[in-house]
Amino acid sequence: MTDSSDRSADTRRGGSESGATALRLRQYDPRDSEAVVCLDGWALRDVGTDPDDIPGNEDVRAITSTYLDAGGAFLVGVLSGPRQAVLGSDDSLDTPDAPERPDRLRTFDGWLVAAGGFLPSEDGYEDERTVSGAAELHRMRVAPSVQGRGYGWQLLDALESRAAAAGFDLLLATTARRQTAAVKLYRSAGYTEIERSRYKGYELVHFRRSIHDG
């Protein structure tokens, strides 16, 4: 399971809703580590997924070695401004025992509210490693409090461009069926559903898309 991204799958490709704060996308920096882990857990739990159920879950704490050193990429999206203005107010997330506290989304240049990457399929999930020339999308996340602004579209578009520049012909993506926004996003972006499978009680939807289809 790789995706818990933007709920607004009908926002135009690469754009954002009118009035939304501009998202700055850049390559992952090791200083983003804690914020990426926080975002990943928050986005997954928001759709009823236990982060510990994700296969190969250790990659979220080893972004450099898992993605960058393997010939892939990992991007983060950052917003600037006061916390409440950027993330809104949710008192339930500020309790001492909250699994993910929004203040942990703070990174060295702003609030980290989106993240995602790709890696060569031979370094990805076991059941997809035989797809020659493909890259797998992983850890596609948008903070729940800023979903609906088109940030998921922007992230996906940027990753597709990087994958094409790196010489990949095909992109693969897997998401849980319960993550309806992610399913809708991939379908709207031209990804074809190729099969479904089950893992630890989750129904997974597998997608693929030729990068050169436009």
C-alpha positions as CSV (number, residue, x, y, z in Angstrom):
1,M,0.0,0.0,0.0
2,T,1.6,3.2,-1.1
3,D,-0.8,6.1,-1.3
4,S,-2.8,8.3,1.0
5,S,-2.7,11.5,-1.1
6,D,-5.0,14.4,-2.0
7,R,-8.7,13.9,-1.6
8,S,-9.3,16.3,-4.5
9,A,-8.9,14.1,-7.5
10,D,-10.9,16.5,-9.8
11,T,-8.6,19.4,-9.4
12,R,-6.9,20.0,-12.7
13,R,-3.6,18.3,-13.3
14,G,-0.6,20.1,-11.8
15,G,-2.8,22.9,-10.5
16,S,-4.4,23.9,-7.2
17,E,-7.7,25.4,-6.1
18,S,-8.1,29.1,-6.3
19,G,-6.7,30.8,-3.1
20,A,-4.7,27.8,-1.9
21,T,-1.3,28.5,-0.4
22,A,1.5,27.8,-2.9
23,L,3.2,24.5,-2.3
24,R,7.0,24.3,-2.8
25,L,8.2,20.9,-4.0
26,R,11.8,20.0,-3.5
27,Q,14.0,16.9,-3.1
28,Y,14.0,15.2,0.3
29,D,16.7,16.5,2.8
30,P,17.8,14.3,5.8
31,R,16.6,17.2,8.0
32,D,13.0,16.2,6.9
33,S,13.2,12.8,8.4
34,E,11.0,13.3,11.5
35,A,8.4,15.3,9.6
36,V,8.1,12.6,6.8
37,V,7.5,9.9,9.5
38,C,4.9,12.1,11.2
39,L,3.1,12.9,7.9
40,D,3.1,9.3,6.8
41,G,1.5,8.1,10.0
42,W,-1.0,10.9,10.2
43,A,-2.2,10.4,6.6
44,L,-2.5,6.6,7.0
45,R,-4.4,6.7,10.3
46,D,-6.8,9.3,8.9
47,V,-8.1,6.7,6.4
48,G,-8.1,3.9,8.9
49,T,-4.8,2.2,8.0
50,D,-2.3,1.1,10.6
51,P,1.2,2.2,9.5
52,D,2.6,-1.0,10.8
53,D,0.5,-2.9,8.3
54,I,2.5,-1.4,5.4
55,P,4.9,-4.0,3.9
56,G,8.5,-2.9,4.1
57,N,7.6,-0.1,6.5
58,E,11.2,0.6,7.3
59,D,11.7,2.6,4.1
60,V,10.0,5.7,5.6
61,R,12.9,5.9,8.1
62,A,15.6,5.3,5.4
63,I,14.6,7.6,2.6
64,T,18.1,8.3,1.3
65,S,19.3,4.7,1.1
66,T,15.9,3.3,-0.1
67,Y,15.0,5.9,-2.7
68,L,17.9,8.2,-3.6
69,D,20.7,5.7,-3.5
70,A,18.7,3.2,-5.5
71,G,18.3,5.5,-8.5
72,G,14.8,6.8,-7.5
73,A,13.6,10.1,-6.1
74,F,11.7,11.4,-3.1
75,L,10.0,14.8,-3.1
76,V,8.5,16.8,-0.2
77,G,6.0,19.7,-0.4
78,V,6.5,22.6,2.0
79,L,4.2,25.4,3.1
80,S,5.2,28.6,4.9
81,G,3.4,30.5,7.6
82,P,2.1,30.1,11.2
83,R,1.1,26.6,12.2
84,Q,-2.6,27.3,12.6
85,A,-2.8,29.2,9.3
86,V,-1.1,26.3,7.5
87,L,-2.5,23.2,9.3
88,G,-5.6,24.5,11.0
89,S,-6.5,23.6,14.6
90,D,-7.3,20.1,15.8
91,D,-7.0,19.8,19.6
92,S,-7.2,16.0,19.5
93,L,-3.8,16.0,17.7
94,D,-2.1,18.1,20.4
95,T,-2.6,15.7,23.3
96,P,0.7,14.2,24.7
97,D,-0.3,10.7,23.6
98,A,-1.3,11.6,20.1
99,P,0.7,9.3,17.6
100,E,1.4,12.2,15.3
101,R,1.6,15.7,16.6
102,P,1.3,18.4,13.9
103,D,4.2,20.4,15.3
104,R,6.4,17.5,14.2
105,L,5.6,18.5,10.6
106,R,7.9,21.4,11.0
107,T,11.1,21.1,9.0
108,F,14.0,23.5,8.4
109,D,12.2,25.6,5.7
110,G,8.5,25.4,6.6
111,W,5.7,22.8,7.2
112,L,6.1,19.5,5.4
113,V,2.6,18.7,4.2
114,A,3.2,16.4,1.2
115,A,5.6,13.7,0.3
116,G,6.2,10.8,-2.1
117,G,8.8,9.0,-4.1
118,F,9.6,6.4,-6.7
119,L,12.2,3.7,-6.9
120,P,13.1,1.1,-9.6
121,S,10.7,-1.8,-9.5
122,E,13.5,-4.3,-8.8
123,D,14.0,-2.5,-5.5
124,G,10.3,-2.3,-4.7
125,Y,7.6,-4.8,-3.7
126,E,8.4,-8.4,-4.4
127,D,5.3,-9.0,-6.6
128,E,6.2,-6.1,-8.9
129,R,9.9,-6.6,-9.3
130,T,9.6,-8.4,-12.6
131,V,8.2,-5.4,-14.5
132,S,11.2,-4.3,-16.7
133,G,11.9,-0.6,-17.1
134,A,9.3,0.3,-14.4
135,A,9.4,2.5,-11.3
136,E,7.1,2.2,-8.3
137,L,5.4,5.1,-6.6
138,H,5.6,4.9,-2.9
139,R,4.6,6.9,0.3
140,M,2.3,9.3,-1.6
141,R,1.0,11.4,1.3
142,V,-0.8,14.7,1.8
143,A,-1.5,16.0,5.3
144,P,-5.3,15.5,6.1
145,S,-5.8,19.2,7.1
146,V,-4.6,20.5,3.7
147,Q,-6.2,17.9,1.4
148,G,-8.5,19.2,-1.3
149,R,-6.1,21.8,-2.6
150,G,-4.6,19.9,-5.5
151,Y,-1.3,19.2,-3.8
152,G,-1.6,15.5,-4.6
153,W,-1.8,16.3,-8.3
154,Q,1.2,18.5,-8.2
155,L,3.3,15.9,-6.4
156,L,2.3,13.2,-8.8
157,D,3.0,15.4,-11.8
158,A,6.5,16.2,-10.5
159,L,7.3,12.6,-9.7
160,E,6.2,11.5,-13.2
161,S,8.5,14.1,-14.8
162,R,11.4,13.0,-12.7
163,A,10.8,9.4,-13.5
164,A,10.7,10.1,-17.2
165,A,13.9,12.1,-17.0
166,A,15.5,9.2,-15.2
167,G,14.7,6.9,-18.2
168,F,11.7,4.9,-16.8
169,D,9.0,3.9,-19.2
170,L,6.3,2.7,-16.8
171,L,5.0,3.8,-13.4
172,L,3.4,1.3,-11.0
173,A,1.2,2.3,-8.0
174,T,-0.6,0.3,-5.3
175,T,-3.1,1.7,-2.9
176,A,-5.8,0.3,-0.6
177,R,-9.3,0.3,-2.0
178,R,-10.5,2.1,1.1
179,Q,-8.3,5.1,0.1
180,T,-11.0,6.2,-2.4
181,A,-9.4,9.5,-3.1
182,A,-6.1,7.9,-4.1
183,V,-7.9,5.4,-6.4
184,K,-9.8,8.3,-8.0
185,L,-6.6,10.3,-8.4
186,Y,-4.7,7.5,-10.2
187,R,-7.7,6.8,-12.5
188,S,-8.1,10.5,-13.3
189,A,-4.4,10.7,-14.1
190,G,-4.6,8.0,-16.7
191,Y,-3.5,5.0,-14.6
192,T,-5.0,1.6,-15.6
193,E,-6.1,-0.8,-12.9
194,I,-4.4,-4.1,-13.6
195,E,-5.4,-6.3,-10.7
196,R,-6.5,-6.5,-7.1
197,S,-5.0,-8.4,-4.2
198,R,-5.4,-8.8,-0.4
199,Y,-2.8,-8.1,2.3
200,K,-3.5,-8.3,6.0
201,G,-7.2,-7.7,5.5
202,Y,-6.8,-4.8,3.1
203,E,-8.0,-5.0,-0.5
204,L,-5.3,-3.5,-2.7
205,V,-5.7,-1.9,-6.1
206,H,-2.7,-2.1,-8.5
207,F,-2.2,0.5,-11.2
208,R,0.2,1.2,-14.0
209,R,0.7,3.9,-16.5
210,S,3.1,4.5,-19.4
211,I,4.9,7.7,-18.8
212,H,5.1,8.6,-22.5
213,D,1.3,8.4,-23.0
214,G,1.1,12.1,-22.2
